[in-house]
Amino acid sequence: MNKIEKLTLALIDAAGALGLSKVDLDNATILSNSHEYGLAFDTIVTQLYEYDIDIDIEFYNLVVDVAQKMRIPENTYSFIRELIRDKNVVPKSVKDKLAEILHLLKDNT
């Protein structure tokens, strides 16, 4: 197993830990197994963004490291920076769920 493949699989595993769907993880794994590491990388990054999945700075640094090793330009993945959760900020997904719950409670009173 070469270094790029190892890094890609680590990225896939980390994305799974963050909550990316099994379907997307399986697609990225299939691409990686077919030596389509750039497409696997793009699948992970794009799907995290599409599903608005919070990431941490450590995951973003892994993305940067993998991208640099694969010579992927920063402008093709830097948009996921906005997914980095701040320990002092409530994630958007949590805010949305709380708003939904509050709305239901208000309707029941």
C-alpha positions as a printed Julia matrix, in Angstrom:
109×3 Matrix{Float64}:
   0.0    0.0    0.0
   1.48   3.34  -1.03
   1.47   6.53   1.04
  -1.29   8.24  -0.97
  -3.53   5.21  -0.59
  -2.91   5.12   3.17
  -3.67   8.83   3.49
  -6.84   8.48   1.41
  -8.06   5.59   3.55
  -7.28   7.58   6.7
  -9.32  10.47   5.29
 -12.21   8.1    4.56
 -12.05   6.65   8.08
 -11.97  10.1    9.64
 -14.94  11.23   7.52
 -16.84   8.19   8.77
 -16.1    9.16  12.36
 -17.51  12.62  11.62
 -20.77  11.09  10.4
 -20.48  10.88   6.62
 -22.94   8.3    5.26
 -21.95   4.71   4.56
 -22.91   5.13   0.9
 -20.49   8.02   0.46
 -17.76   6.22   2.4
 -18.26   3.1    0.27
 -18.1    5.16  -2.94
 -14.86   6.8   -1.83
 -13.41   3.42  -0.81
 -14.27   1.91  -4.2
 -12.57   4.84  -5.92
  -9.52   4.47  -3.68
  -9.34   0.74  -4.35
  -9.4    1.58  -8.06
  -6.44   3.94  -7.53
  -8.69   6.96  -8.17
  -7.4    8.77  -5.1
  -8.23  12.25  -6.35
 -11.84  11.26  -7.01
 -12.06   9.6   -3.58
 -10.71  12.8   -2.02
 -13.21  14.91  -3.95
 -16.08  12.62  -2.94
 -15.24  12.97   0.75
 -14.76  16.73   0.67
 -17.82  17.41  -1.47
 -20.17  15.18   0.5
 -19.06  16.6    3.84
 -19.89  20.03   2.49
 -23.17  18.97   0.87
 -24.41  17.43   4.12
 -23.06  20.34   6.19
 -21.13  17.98   8.47
 -19.08  19.72  11.13
 -15.36  19.05  11.03
 -12.56  19.99  13.39
  -9.24  21.64  12.66
  -7.43  18.3   12.89
  -9.58  16.87  10.1
  -9.04  19.98   7.99
  -5.29  19.64   8.5
  -5.54  16.02   7.31
  -7.39  17.24   4.2
  -4.63  19.78   3.56
  -1.91  17.15   4.05
  -3.58  14.68   1.7
  -4.23  17.4   -0.88
  -0.62  18.56  -0.79
   0.68  15.02  -1.24
  -1.71  14.55  -4.18
  -0.9   18.02  -5.58
  -4.54  19.06  -5.41
  -4.94  22.85  -5.58
  -6.16  24.5   -2.38
  -9.06  26.22  -4.14
 -10.67  22.82  -4.8
 -11.15  22.02  -1.11
 -10.68  25.21   0.92
 -14.45  25.82   0.96
 -14.83  23.18   3.68
 -13.04  25.52   6.08
 -16.45  26.94   6.88
 -17.42  23.54   8.32
 -14.8   23.8   11.07
 -16.62  23.91  14.35
 -15.58  26.35  16.97
 -15.72  25.04  20.52
 -17.51  28.26  21.52
 -20.13  28.15  18.75
 -23.17  25.91  18.53
 -23.08  24.01  15.2
 -25.7   24.99  12.62
 -27.22  21.5   12.62
 -27.81  21.74  16.38
 -29.29  25.24  16.04
 -31.64  24.0   13.31
 -32.8   21.05  15.42
 -33.34  23.28  18.47
 -35.38  25.72  16.36
 -37.51  22.82  15.14
 -38.09  21.56  18.69
 -38.94  25.06  19.95
 -41.38  25.53  17.09
 -43.1   22.23  17.94
 -43.29  23.2   21.61
 -44.76  26.58  20.73
 -47.42  24.96  18.52
 -48.41  22.59  21.37
 -49.06  25.38  23.87
